[in-house]
Amino acid sequence: MPSLGKRTLPSIASAAWTTAPARAGDREANPSRLPEDSAISSDADQHGEGQAAAKLGVRDLANPFALLATCFGIGLIRVAPGTFASIAAAIVWWFLFADLTWPLRLAGVAIATAVGLATIHFLNRHRRQGDNPAIVIDELAGCWLALALCPRSIFWATIGVALFRAFDVVKPWPVSWADTKVPGALGVMLDDLLAGAFSAALLYGAWAAMLFAL
């Protein structure tokens, strides 16, 4: 079996990658999203041997896939990166999507989801990151979905973000199913999208009920 020192070179994008040292206090990536013994190179992937993945760090932001997956470094915040990413997503939503119709808002969710799937797939393939807490583009897509039907109101947008974070943290079924049973990039994105969909339904229902009561 080939040793790590004799592995083939990865793709141009991964060859340019500078491995960052692991940061103390980081959570481990979700083990259901990556093999128990993972490798950095494509050759080690094929043979199931090699080093364990290094955690994402500031130096990794030079890679565009890591830059997007961490939402321009927000995911590297040590405390509650998902919450900070959701707040940032809501701020971006307010300025880009709040005045748009719901189909255009959903188009933004679709674009964020596509970018998330592509970047997470790359990181899974070349860095074996799994559901690393530094990867927060899934929170961005889920938060945008939670606000897809939200009226242009800071109050209701705040409620939407709070609902999304509650669903994302508590993970009721089927959010928990997507989080633990669906592998790869799809699983990383799907649990947040489900949390966003439930949040959007509750938020719209509460808003409609208030209008009806008035």
C-alpha positions in Angstrom: 0.0 0.0 0.0 1.3 3.4 -0.8 2.7 5.5 2.0 1.6 9.1 2.7 5.0 10.4 1.4 4.4 8.7 -2.0 0.9 10.0 -2.6 0.0 11.7 -5.8 -0.3 15.4 -6.0 -3.9 16.7 -5.4 -5.6 19.1 -7.7 -4.2 22.6 -8.4 -6.6 24.1 -5.9 -5.7 21.8 -3.1 -2.0 21.9 -4.0 -2.0 25.6 -3.3 -3.5 25.0 0.2 -1.4 25.8 3.2 -2.3 23.6 6.1 -3.3 25.6 9.2 -2.5 24.4 12.7 -5.4 23.2 14.8 -6.9 25.7 17.2 -7.5 24.8 20.8 -11.1 24.8 21.8 -12.5 23.8 18.4 -15.3 21.2 18.3 -14.5 18.1 16.3 -16.2 17.7 13.0 -19.3 15.5 12.9 -17.9 12.0 12.6 -20.9 10.9 10.5 -19.7 13.1 7.7 -16.1 11.8 7.3 -14.3 8.5 7.6 -12.7 7.5 10.9 -9.2 7.5 9.3 -9.2 10.4 6.8 -6.5 11.7 4.5 -5.7 15.0 2.9 -4.7 13.8 -0.6 -6.9 12.2 -3.2 -4.6 9.1 -3.3 -4.9 8.6 0.5 -8.7 9.0 0.1 -8.8 6.1 -2.3 -6.8 3.9 0.0 -8.3 4.9 3.3 -5.1 6.0 4.9 -3.2 9.1 5.8 -3.3 12.0 8.3 -6.3 13.3 10.1 -7.5 16.6 8.8 -6.2 19.9 10.2 -8.7 22.4 11.5 -9.5 25.4 9.3 -7.6 28.5 10.4 -7.1 32.1 9.3 -4.4 31.1 6.8 -6.9 28.9 5.0 -8.9 31.9 4.0 -6.5 32.4 1.1 -8.4 29.5 -0.5 -11.7 30.7 -2.0 -13.6 27.5 -1.0 -12.7 28.0 2.7 -13.4 31.7 2.4 -16.9 31.1 1.2 -17.6 28.1 3.4 -16.7 30.2 6.5 -18.6 33.2 5.3 -15.5 35.3 4.9 -14.0 34.1 8.2 -17.1 34.4 10.5 -17.0 30.7 11.1 -13.5 31.0 12.7 -15.0 32.9 15.6 -14.4 30.6 18.6 -17.7 31.2 20.4 -21.0 30.5 18.7 -19.9 30.8 15.1 -23.3 29.6 13.9 -25.1 32.4 15.8 -22.7 35.0 14.5 -23.2 33.7 11.0 -27.0 33.8 11.3 -26.8 37.4 12.5 -24.6 38.3 9.6 -26.9 36.5 7.2 -29.9 38.5 8.5 -28.0 41.8 8.1 -27.2 40.9 4.5 -30.8 39.7 3.9 -32.1 43.1 5.2 -30.0 45.1 2.7 -30.2 42.7 -0.3 -33.6 40.8 -0.1 -36.0 42.6 2.3 -37.5 44.7 -0.4 -37.7 41.8 -2.9 -40.5 39.4 -3.6 -40.4 35.9 -2.1 -39.5 34.2 -5.4 -36.4 36.4 -5.6 -35.6 35.7 -2.0 -35.8 31.9 -2.7 -33.5 32.4 -5.6 -31.0 33.8 -3.2 -31.4 30.8 -1.0 -30.9 28.5 -4.0 -27.7 30.3 -4.9 -26.4 30.1 -1.4 -27.3 26.4 -1.2 -25.4 25.7 -4.5 -22.3 27.5 -3.3 -22.5 25.7 0.0 -22.8 22.3 -1.6 -19.8 23.0 -3.9 -17.5 24.5 -1.2 -18.3 21.8 1.4 -17.8 19.0 -1.1 -14.4 20.5 -1.9 -13.5 20.7 1.8 -14.7 17.2 2.4 -12.7 15.8 -0.5 -9.4 17.6 0.1 -9.5 18.5 3.8 -11.9 16.0 5.3 -13.7 18.7 7.3 -17.1 17.0 7.6 -19.5 19.3 9.5 -16.8 21.4 11.0 -18.2 24.3 13.1 -16.1 26.7 11.1 -18.2 25.9 8.1 -21.2 28.3 8.4 -22.4 28.8 4.9 -25.2 26.3 5.8 -26.3 28.7 8.5 -26.4 31.5 6.0 -28.6 29.5 3.6 -30.9 28.3 6.3 -31.3 31.7 7.8 -32.2 33.2 4.4 -34.8 30.5 4.0 -36.2 31.2 7.4 -36.7 34.9 6.3 -38.0 34.0 2.8 -41.6 34.9 3.8 -40.7 37.5 6.4 -42.3 41.0 6.1 -39.9 43.9 6.0 -39.7 44.4 9.7 -36.8 44.3 12.1 -39.1 42.8 14.7 -40.2 39.9 12.5 -36.7 39.4 11.1 -35.3 39.1 14.7 -38.0 36.5 15.5 -37.1 34.6 12.3 -33.4 34.4 13.3 -34.3 33.3 16.8 -36.6 30.6 15.5 -34.0 29.4 13.1 -31.3 29.2 15.8 -33.7 27.3 18.1 -34.5 24.7 15.4 -30.8 24.5 14.4 -29.7 23.9 18.0 -32.5 21.7 19.3 -32.8 19.8 16.1 -36.2 18.2 16.2 -37.0 15.5 13.7 -36.4 15.6 10.7 -33.7 18.1 11.3 -31.9 15.6 13.6 -32.3 12.9 10.9 -30.7 15.1 8.3 -27.9 16.0 10.7 -26.9 12.5 11.6 -28.1 10.3 8.7 -27.5 12.2 5.5 -23.8 12.0 4.5 -21.5 14.5 2.9 -22.2 18.1 1.8 -25.9 17.4 1.4 -26.2 16.5 5.0 -24.3 19.5 6.2 -26.7 21.8 4.2 -30.0 19.9 4.6 -30.4 20.1 8.4 -30.1 23.9 8.3 -32.4 24.2 5.3 -35.0 22.1 7.2 -34.6 24.3 10.2 -35.1 27.3 8.0 -38.2 25.9 6.4 -39.8 25.2 9.8 -38.9 28.6 11.0 -40.3 30.3 7.8 -43.6 28.4 8.3 -44.0 29.4 11.9 -43.0 32.9 11.3 -45.4 33.4 8.4 -48.1 31.7 10.4 -47.6 34.0 13.4 -47.5 37.1 11.2 -50.7 36.0 9.4 -52.5 35.2 12.6 -51.6 38.7 14.0 -53.0 40.3 10.8 -56.1 38.3 11.1 -56.6 39.2 14.7 -56.2 42.9 13.9 
